[in-house]
Amino acid sequence: MKQYMQKIVIALVAVLTLGVISPSHEIWTTLQPKNDSRETDIPTASNNEYHIGLSDVVPLTEELPSIQEALLNPAHELAYVKFGTKIGPVIEREFDTVIFPKIEEVIQQTVISVGGLENRSLSITQSPSGQYAEKIFHVTDTLSNEDLIRFHVRTEKRPQDGYFYNFHYHIAKDGFTGHHSLGDIFWSKNTPPKWLS
């Protein structure tokens, strides 16, 4: 049992230090009981044979990115790219506290509904539209190259109230025909600037 623990400790040190530091073999000889008749396979300066124990290596598994890294952080960044330097500073507080938490919730529910990131390869589109177009970003299944969710913002002029930004999304399940509202942010009574400006 002790031999297996020793191999596990060696493997863990090798994995944690990515092989840069190897445990000293003198440590292991002092840990062996004095009545242990096994010979140690420590290469010495006079011994020209070297043994590499590949069976002791623990394979590293590639970690999947979290939902935060893969989808939520890029979504937040792309929203501010769309807002530009004229709109972003004006609506950022309300967007971060009211709208973006709802966007996060919709993305997380979608990831769960498709079986998680380990089963599907999802990404965020990298090009929000400018001028007065609605697209902020889309969540796409990269294997099938199909959109799952489309997040948009529409500029609405309401008589006597002024201009509002209506944040909403469309989903593939209903053929992107349904309009699922996330909320509105008031701009002002003056015409807002174009997106990406």
GROMACS elastic network, one bead per residue, 0.5 to 0.9 nm:
[ bonds ]
;  ai    aj funct       b0    kb
    1     4     6  0.53073   500
    1     5     6  0.64668   500
    1     6     6  0.87197   500
    2     5     6  0.50731   500
    2     6     6  0.61235   500
    2     7     6  0.86938   500
    3     6     6  0.50147   500
    3     7     6  0.63092   500
    3     8     6  0.86867   500
    4     7     6  0.50848   500
    4     8     6  0.61711   500
    4     9     6  0.86397   500
    5     8     6  0.50170   500
    5     9     6  0.61639   500
    5    10     6  0.86124   500
    6     9     6  0.52035   500
    6    10     6  0.62633   500
    6    11     6  0.86353   500
    6    28     6  0.77868   500
    7    10     6  0.50859   500
    7    11     6  0.60905   500
    7    12     6  0.85373   500
    7    56     6  0.65533   500
    8    11     6  0.50599   500
    8    12     6  0.60425   500
    8    13     6  0.85872   500
    8    56     6  0.79930   500
    8    58     6  0.87787   500
    9    12     6  0.50741   500
    9    13     6  0.61614   500
    9    14     6  0.85507   500
   10    13     6  0.52452   500
   10    14     6  0.61976   500
   10    15     6  0.86296   500
   10    22     6  0.77730   500
   10    23     6  0.65558   500
   10    56     6  0.79083   500
   10    57     6  0.87801   500
   11    14     6  0.50486   500
   11    15     6  0.60591   500
   11    16     6  0.84920   500
   11    56     6  0.62490   500
   11    57     6  0.58702   500
   11    58     6  0.60960   500
   12    15     6  0.50279   500
   12    16     6  0.58651   500
   12    17     6  0.83203   500
   12    57     6  0.89941   500
   12    58     6  0.78899   500
   13    16     6  0.52278   500
   13    17     6  0.59831   500
   13    18     6  0.80473   500
   13    19     6  0.77254   500
   13    21     6  0.75315   500
   13    22     6  0.70349   500
   13    23     6  0.70287   500
   14    17     6  0.54298   500
   14    18     6  0.55929   500
   14    20     6  0.73913   500
   14    21     6  0.67866   500
   14    22     6  0.61626   500
   14    23     6  0.78940   500
   14    57     6  0.79011   500
   14    58     6  0.85538   500
   15    19     6  0.63353   500
   15    57     6  0.81667   500
   15    58     6  0.71665   500
   15    59     6  0.83824   500
   15    60     6  0.75210   500
   16    19     6  0.77346   500
   17    20     6  0.56373   500
   17    21     6  0.60178   500
   17    22     6  0.82591   500
   18    21     6  0.76765   500
   19    22     6  0.63083   500
   21    24     6  0.89589   500
   22    25     6  0.87232   500
   23    26     6  0.87033   500
   23    27     6  0.77506   500
   23    28     6  0.88206   500
   24    27     6  0.57402   500
   24    28     6  0.75532   500
   25    28     6  0.53330   500
   25    29     6  0.66514   500
   25    40     6  0.88361   500
   25    41     6  0.88899   500
   25    42     6  0.66872   500
   26    29     6  0.51754   500
   26    30     6  0.64268   500
   26    31     6  0.87352   500
   26    42     6  0.83497   500
   27    30     6  0.54363   500
   27    31     6  0.64133   500
   28    31     6  0.50011   500
   28    32     6  0.64479   500
   28    40     6  0.88520   500
   29    32     6  0.53624   500
   29    33     6  0.84681   500
   29    40     6  0.71391   500
   30    33     6  0.76294   500
   30    34     6  0.84073   500
   31    34     6  0.88330   500
   32    35     6  0.83380   500
   32    36     6  0.65455   500
   33    36     6  0.53085   500
   33    37     6  0.89267   500
   34    37     6  0.80939   500
   36    39     6  0.84134   500
   39    42     6  0.88488   500
   40    43     6  0.89347   500
   41    51     6  0.79801   500
   42    50     6  0.86423   500
   42    51     6  0.88240   500
   43    46     6  0.81883   500
   43    47     6  0.60079   500
   43    48     6  0.75882   500
   43    49     6  0.68793   500
   43    50     6  0.61755   500
   43    51     6  0.79222   500
   44    47     6  0.50891   500
   44    48     6  0.77208   500
   44    49     6  0.87446   500
   45    48     6  0.72652   500
   47    50     6  0.80202   500
   52    55     6  0.88485   500
   53    56     6  0.57468   500
   53    57     6  0.75505   500
   54    57     6  0.54976   500
   54    58     6  0.89538   500
   55    58     6  0.80920   500
   60    63     6  0.89531   500
   63    66     6  0.88980   500
   64   117     6  0.75125   500
   64   118     6  0.69144   500
   65    68     6  0.79426   500
   65    69     6  0.59755   500
   65    70     6  0.58143   500
   65   117     6  0.80072   500
   66    69     6  0.52577   500
   66    70     6  0.60131   500
   66    71     6  0.81900   500
   66   117     6  0.78870   500
   67    70     6  0.51890   500
   67    71     6  0.54807   500
   67    72     6  0.63726   500
   67    73     6  0.86079   500
   67   107     6  0.86514   500
   67   108     6  0.74587   500
   67   111     6  0.81308   500
   67   116     6  0.89500   500
   67   117     6  0.74129   500
   68    71     6  0.57499   500
   68    73     6  0.57544   500
   68    74     6  0.85135   500
   68   104     6  0.89934   500
   69    72     6  0.63875   500
   69    73     6  0.56846   500
   69    74     6  0.74400   500
   70    73     6  0.70441   500
   70    74     6  0.70389   500
   70   117     6  0.89166   500
   70   122     6  0.78656   500
   70   123     6  0.68076   500
   70   124     6  0.80633   500
   71    74     6  0.55868   500
   71    75     6  0.60040   500
   71    76     6  0.87479   500
   71   104     6  0.89044   500
   71   107     6  0.78094   500
   71   122     6  0.77764   500
   71   123     6  0.63568   500
   71   124     6  0.62153   500
   71   139     6  0.79679   500
   72    75     6  0.50207   500
   72    76     6  0.62353   500
   72    77     6  0.86887   500
   72   103     6  0.85902   500
   72   104     6  0.64542   500
   72   107     6  0.77595   500
   72   108     6  0.88785   500
   72   124     6  0.88713   500
   73    76     6  0.52572   500
   73    77     6  0.63047   500
   73    78     6  0.87109   500
   74    77     6  0.50660   500
   74    78     6  0.60612   500
   74    79     6  0.85532   500
   74   123     6  0.89645   500
   74   124     6  0.68453   500
   74   126     6  0.85186   500
   75    78     6  0.52355   500
   75    79     6  0.62150   500
   75    80     6  0.88678   500
   75   103     6  0.87115   500
   75   104     6  0.87750   500
   75   124     6  0.67326   500
   75   125     6  0.87841   500
   75   136     6  0.85316   500
   75   137     6  0.70439   500
   75   138     6  0.88046   500
   75   139     6  0.88890   500
   76    79     6  0.52295   500
   76    80     6  0.66324   500
   76    81     6  0.88463   500
   76    96     6  0.88197   500
   76   100     6  0.75263   500
   77    80     6  0.53349   500
   77    81     6  0.63176   500
   77    82     6  0.88177   500
   78    82     6  0.61928   500
   78    83     6  0.86123   500
   78   124     6  0.88764   500
   78   125     6  0.87721   500
   78   126     6  0.72188   500
   78   127     6  0.77213   500
   78   128     6  0.67895   500
   78   136     6  0.69011   500
   78   137     6  0.69548   500
   79    82     6  0.51634   500
   79    83     6  0.63323   500
   79    84     6  0.88286   500
   79    88     6  0.87858   500
   79   128     6  0.77643   500
   79   136     6  0.59238   500
   79   137     6  0.75681   500
   80    84     6  0.61570   500
   80    85     6  0.83494   500
   80    87     6  0.87771   500
   80    88     6  0.60859   500
   80    92     6  0.83531   500
   80   196     6  0.86743   500
   81    84     6  0.53210   500
   81    85     6  0.83548   500
   81    88     6  0.84005   500
   81   127     6  0.89068   500
   81   128     6  0.73756   500
   81   136     6  0.87516   500
   81   195     6  0.87009   500
   81   196     6  0.63235   500
   82    87     6  0.88252   500
   82    88     6  0.83513   500
   82   127     6  0.86190   500
   82   128     6  0.56580   500
   82   129     6  0.69810   500
   82   130     6  0.69195   500
   82   135     6  0.85531   500
   82   136     6  0.62999   500
   82   195     6  0.56766   500
   82   197     6  0.82376   500
   83    86     6  0.71518   500
   83    87     6  0.51083   500
   83    89     6  0.85710   500
   83    91     6  0.87366   500
   83   136     6  0.89930   500
   83   194     6  0.86242   500
   83   195     6  0.56378   500
   83   196     6  0.56246   500
   83   197     6  0.73870   500
   84    87     6  0.59015   500
   84    88     6  0.56961   500
   84    89     6  0.85799   500
   84   194     6  0.88032   500
   84   195     6  0.64216   500
   85    88     6  0.55731   500
   85    89     6  0.66805   500
   85   196     6  0.76251   500
   85   197     6  0.62978   500
   86    89     6  0.66671   500
   86    90     6  0.73974   500
   86   193     6  0.71247   500
   86   194     6  0.88280   500
   86   195     6  0.86588   500
   86   196     6  0.84026   500
   86   197     6  0.62641   500
   87    90     6  0.54946   500
   87    91     6  0.64500   500
   87    92     6  0.82848   500
   87   187     6  0.86182   500
   87   192     6  0.78938   500
   87   193     6  0.72282   500
   87   194     6  0.86204   500
   87   195     6  0.77419   500
   87   196     6  0.85826   500
   87   197     6  0.79431   500
   88    91     6  0.55623   500
   88    92     6  0.54661   500
   89    92     6  0.54312   500
   89    93     6  0.80840   500
   90    93     6  0.78213   500
   90    94     6  0.88743   500
   90   187     6  0.79687   500
   91    94     6  0.56943   500
   91    95     6  0.59568   500
   91    96     6  0.85785   500
   91   185     6  0.71995   500
   91   186     6  0.82418   500
   91   187     6  0.76798   500
   92    95     6  0.50194   500
   92    96     6  0.59377   500
   92    97     6  0.85019   500
   93    96     6  0.53168   500
   93    97     6  0.62089   500
   93    98     6  0.83933   500
   94    97     6  0.52380   500
   94    98     6  0.56022   500
   94    99     6  0.71024   500
   94   100     6  0.88905   500
   94   185     6  0.71644   500
   95    98     6  0.55321   500
   95   100     6  0.58822   500
   95   101     6  0.86914   500
   95   185     6  0.76256   500
   96    99     6  0.62405   500
   96   100     6  0.52533   500
   96   101     6  0.71480   500
   97   100     6  0.66577   500
   97   101     6  0.67385   500
   98   101     6  0.62478   500
   98   102     6  0.71206   500
   98   182     6  0.86126   500
   98   183     6  0.76918   500
   99   102     6  0.54362   500
   99   103     6  0.64825   500
   99   104     6  0.89317   500
   99   167     6  0.74479   500
   99   182     6  0.61832   500
   99   183     6  0.63056   500
   99   184     6  0.81387   500
   99   185     6  0.87136   500
  100   104     6  0.61393   500
  100   105     6  0.85734   500
  100   182     6  0.87281   500
  101   104     6  0.50353   500
  101   105     6  0.62554   500
  101   106     6  0.87878   500
  102   105     6  0.50373   500
  102   106     6  0.63007   500
  102   107     6  0.86826   500
  102   182     6  0.64276   500
  102   183     6  0.88273   500
  103   106     6  0.52075   500
  103   107     6  0.62358   500
  103   108     6  0.86264   500
  103   151     6  0.82375   500
  103   168     6  0.89579   500
  103   169     6  0.87203   500
  103   182     6  0.74577   500
  104   107     6  0.51849   500
  104   108     6  0.61050   500
  104   109     6  0.85934   500
  105   108     6  0.51553   500
  105   109     6  0.61384   500
  105   110     6  0.85771   500
  106   109     6  0.51760   500
  106   110     6  0.61724   500
  106   111     6  0.86977   500
  106   149     6  0.88228   500
  107   110     6  0.50807   500
  107   111     6  0.62131   500
  107   112     6  0.86823   500
  107   139     6  0.80194   500
  107   149     6  0.81541   500
  108   111     6  0.51048   500
  108   112     6  0.62637   500
  108   113     6  0.86256   500
  108   116     6  0.89795   500
  109   112     6  0.51260   500
  109   113     6  0.61149   500
  109   114     6  0.87933   500
  110   114     6  0.63168   500
  110   115     6  0.87406   500
  110   116     6  0.85099   500
  110   148     6  0.80096   500
  110   149     6  0.82053   500
  111   114     6  0.54128   500
  111   115     6  0.64667   500
  111   117     6  0.65584   500
  111   120     6  0.83251   500
  111   122     6  0.82548   500
  112   115     6  0.52629   500
  112   116     6  0.50778   500
  112   117     6  0.82993   500
  113   116     6  0.73275   500
  114   117     6  0.82074   500
  114   119     6  0.76080   500
  114   120     6  0.68832   500
  115   118     6  0.75238   500
  115   119     6  0.57199   500
  115   120     6  0.69554   500
  116   119     6  0.56229   500
  116   120     6  0.64245   500
  116   121     6  0.88806   500
  117   120     6  0.51383   500
  117   121     6  0.61248   500
  117   122     6  0.69327   500
  118   121     6  0.75016   500
  120   141     6  0.69444   500
  120   142     6  0.81751   500
  120   143     6  0.76918   500
  121   140     6  0.83493   500
  121   141     6  0.57781   500
  121   142     6  0.55997   500
  121   143     6  0.64066   500
  122   139     6  0.66919   500
  122   140     6  0.55153   500
  122   142     6  0.57380   500
  122   143     6  0.81919   500
  123   138     6  0.82401   500
  123   139     6  0.57014   500
  123   140     6  0.53311   500
  123   141     6  0.65824   500
  123   142     6  0.65911   500
  124   137     6  0.64691   500
  124   138     6  0.57155   500
  124   140     6  0.61877   500
  125   128     6  0.78293   500
  125   136     6  0.88736   500
  125   137     6  0.54955   500
  125   138     6  0.53605   500
  125   139     6  0.65565   500
  125   140     6  0.70468   500
  126   137     6  0.70490   500
  126   138     6  0.85518   500
  127   135     6  0.86076   500
  127   136     6  0.78151   500
  127   137     6  0.69408   500
  128   133     6  0.89312   500
  128   134     6  0.84636   500
  128   135     6  0.56599   500
  128   137     6  0.56963   500
  128   138     6  0.89051   500
  128   195     6  0.89159   500
  128   196     6  0.82836   500
  129   132     6  0.80295   500
  129   133     6  0.58317   500
  129   134     6  0.68259   500
  129   135     6  0.54017   500
  129   136     6  0.66065   500
  129   137     6  0.84812   500
  129   195     6  0.74306   500
  129   196     6  0.77736   500
  130   133     6  0.59235   500
  130   134     6  0.81133   500
  130   135     6  0.82569   500
  130   194     6  0.67781   500
  130   196     6  0.53825   500
  130   197     6  0.80448   500
  131   134     6  0.89123   500
  131   193     6  0.85282   500
  131   195     6  0.51865   500
  131   196     6  0.73073   500
  131   197     6  0.83905   500
  132   154     6  0.79759   500
  132   155     6  0.75545   500
  132   193     6  0.88003   500
  132   194     6  0.58119   500
  132   195     6  0.62490   500
  133   136     6  0.89145   500
  133   152     6  0.86997   500
  133   153     6  0.82596   500
  133   154     6  0.75730   500
  133   155     6  0.89340   500
  133   194     6  0.89412   500
  133   195     6  0.78433   500
  134   151     6  0.83550   500
  134   154     6  0.53159   500
  134   155     6  0.80695   500
  134   195     6  0.89787   500
  135   138     6  0.78186   500
  135   150     6  0.74406   500
  135   151     6  0.63935   500
  135   153     6  0.66088   500
  135   154     6  0.85936   500
  136   150     6  0.79311   500
  136   151     6  0.56745   500
  136   152     6  0.51332   500
  136   153     6  0.67422   500
  137   149     6  0.86932   500
  137   150     6  0.63325   500
  137   151     6  0.55573   500
  137   152     6  0.71601   500
  138   147     6  0.63871   500
  138   148     6  0.74231   500
  138   149     6  0.56519   500
  138   151     6  0.58921   500
  138   152     6  0.85879   500
  139   146     6  0.87259   500
  139   147     6  0.58719   500
  139   148     6  0.56811   500
  139   149     6  0.52022   500
  139   150     6  0.64855   500
  139   151     6  0.81915   500
  140   143     6  0.88074   500
  140   144     6  0.84866   500
  140   145     6  0.64806   500
  140   146     6  0.55802   500
  140   148     6  0.55388   500
  140   149     6  0.72234   500
  140   150     6  0.87463   500
  141   144     6  0.57596   500
  141   145     6  0.54706   500
  141   146     6  0.54930   500
  141   147     6  0.62606   500
  141   148     6  0.67807   500
  142   146     6  0.70815   500
  142   147     6  0.87285   500
  143   146     6  0.80925   500
  144   147     6  0.88137   500
  146   172     6  0.87468   500
  147   150     6  0.70348   500
  147   171     6  0.81814   500
  147   172     6  0.68412   500
  148   170     6  0.84986   500
  148   171     6  0.58684   500
  148   172     6  0.51331   500
  148   173     6  0.79883   500
  149   169     6  0.67277   500
  149   170     6  0.57199   500
  149   172     6  0.63253   500
  149   176     6  0.80892   500
  150   168     6  0.85110   500
  150   169     6  0.53505   500
  150   170     6  0.51102   500
  150   171     6  0.64291   500
  150   172     6  0.84459   500
  150   176     6  0.78555   500
  151   167     6  0.76050   500
  151   168     6  0.60546   500
  151   170     6  0.66426   500
  151   171     6  0.89521   500
  152   166     6  0.82515   500
  152   167     6  0.59673   500
  152   168     6  0.54849   500
  152   169     6  0.57422   500
  152   170     6  0.80658   500
  153   165     6  0.62508   500
  153   166     6  0.53833   500
  153   168     6  0.61742   500
  153   169     6  0.83339   500
  154   164     6  0.81846   500
  154   165     6  0.56311   500
  154   166     6  0.50652   500
  154   167     6  0.65476   500
  154   168     6  0.80798   500
  155   163     6  0.67971   500
  155   164     6  0.58611   500
  155   166     6  0.63367   500
  155   167     6  0.89937   500
  155   192     6  0.82997   500
  156   162     6  0.82802   500
  156   163     6  0.55826   500
  156   164     6  0.52236   500
  156   165     6  0.62223   500
  156   166     6  0.69332   500
  157   160     6  0.87880   500
  157   161     6  0.77672   500
  157   162     6  0.56950   500
  157   164     6  0.64890   500
  157   165     6  0.89797   500
  157   189     6  0.85256   500
  157   191     6  0.86575   500
  158   161     6  0.53449   500
  158   162     6  0.53940   500
  158   163     6  0.61886   500
  158   164     6  0.75171   500
  159   162     6  0.64100   500
  159   163     6  0.87109   500
  160   189     6  0.80970   500
  161   164     6  0.85969   500
  161   186     6  0.89835   500
  161   188     6  0.82346   500
  161   189     6  0.68448   500
  162   186     6  0.77552   500
  162   187     6  0.74300   500
  162   188     6  0.55554   500
  162   190     6  0.70321   500
  162   191     6  0.83794   500
  163   185     6  0.87986   500
  163   186     6  0.62667   500
  163   187     6  0.54121   500
  163   188     6  0.55205   500
  163   189     6  0.57147   500
  163   190     6  0.71603   500
  163   191     6  0.69716   500
  163   192     6  0.73805   500
  164   184     6  0.62919   500
  164   185     6  0.55137   500
  164   187     6  0.53614   500
  164   188     6  0.74532   500
  164   189     6  0.89847   500
  165   183     6  0.83371   500
  165   184     6  0.54139   500
  165   185     6  0.51140   500
  165   186     6  0.63545   500
  165   187     6  0.69812   500
  166   181     6  0.74510   500
  166   182     6  0.76477   500
  166   183     6  0.60435   500
  166   185     6  0.67204   500
  166   186     6  0.88849   500
  167   180     6  0.87509   500
  167   181     6  0.61945   500
  167   182     6  0.53046   500
  167   183     6  0.54920   500
  167   184     6  0.60514   500
  167   185     6  0.81251   500
  168   179     6  0.65623   500
  168   180     6  0.53473   500
  168   183     6  0.70997   500
  168   184     6  0.88931   500
  169   176     6  0.84930   500
  169   178     6  0.82824   500
  169   179     6  0.62635   500
  169   180     6  0.52725   500
  169   181     6  0.66018   500
  169   182     6  0.74554   500
  170   173     6  0.88847   500
  170   174     6  0.81151   500
  170   175     6  0.81819   500
  170   177     6  0.67708   500
  170   178     6  0.59248   500
  170   179     6  0.57632   500
  170   180     6  0.62643   500
  171   174     6  0.61617   500
  171   175     6  0.67120   500
  171   177     6  0.78510   500
  171   178     6  0.73155   500
  171   179     6  0.86165   500
  171   180     6  0.84937   500
  172   176     6  0.52893   500
  172   177     6  0.85685   500
  173   176     6  0.72448   500
  174   177     6  0.60142   500
  174   178     6  0.63775   500
  175   178     6  0.77212   500
  176   179     6  0.78487   500
  181   184     6  0.83513   500
  186   189     6  0.89724   500
  187   190     6  0.79326   500
  187   191     6  0.85601   500
  187   192     6  0.70472   500
  188   191     6  0.75368   500
  188   192     6  0.76822   500
  189   192     6  0.86182   500
  192   195     6  0.89260   500
  193   196     6  0.88855   500
  193   197     6  0.70210   500
  194   197     6  0.59139   500
